């Protein structure tokens, strides 16, 4: 990264402007609730302002990544604005007890619901007791 410097009257050099190569993106971790049923884990993530086209849910090398870009629905510039929408990013490491081929996702009203089914060996099962 390059910095631009200018001479001052006292002979010191002061940084006046930094070169920007790309815009700074801010990410926040979306709040999540995770609960377990006998057959799966269910993850609920709050992603306000994220449309389905601006959401990426990726599963690679046992890492579940949620990335969403929030956008306002307005088309005009606001006269006054008190908050700014931010982008979302969060990752989770999955164990081998999750059947990664059957993970499903649904986004409704700003809430992402992920269904993470358990593998057959991770599901609880009833063992029949034989009486002899």
Secondary structure, DSSP 8 states (H G I E B T S, - for coil): --EEEEE-TTS-EEEEEE--SS----EE---EEEEE-SSEEEEEEE-TTEEEEEEEEEEETTEEEEEEEE--S--S--SS-S----EEEEEEE--TTB-GGG-EEEEETTEEEEEEEB-GGGS---------
